[in-house]
């Protein structure tokens, strides 16, 4: 299957250029990752390389500012590594949205209420689901 896909991509002139461009972007991404400090790796992605201008997308403003501070040294290292980059533009991308979750509710139970619940739970049959629930509530409840 992979051979068929590669043969198909290499068959057309436009598709071959697209495949070459994608491979070039992957190589530049690897070189960029090697130039970045660990906290920026994964925060900056190569978006495009056209006419010697590398466009890098940074996740959020803080990553973009830090990347802009490092641009001269990154540009020098990329050029020294043989990549055809004369300039770097930084674009600010939107940070990944994190699904909001409600914080778990804290159960505060007074010591006397805990003792009363525990006494009531022990009066129930051992296999009672209510007893298991009350014992769990007493264990998890904070004073």
Secondary structure, 3 states (H helix, E strand, C coil): CHHHHHHHHHHCHHHHHHHHHHHHHHHHHHHHHHHCCCCCCCCEEEEEEECCEEEEEEECHHHHHHHHHHHHHHHHHHHHCCCCCCEEEEEEECCCCCCCCCCCCCCECCHHHHHHHHHHHHHCCCCCHHHHHHHHHHHHCEC
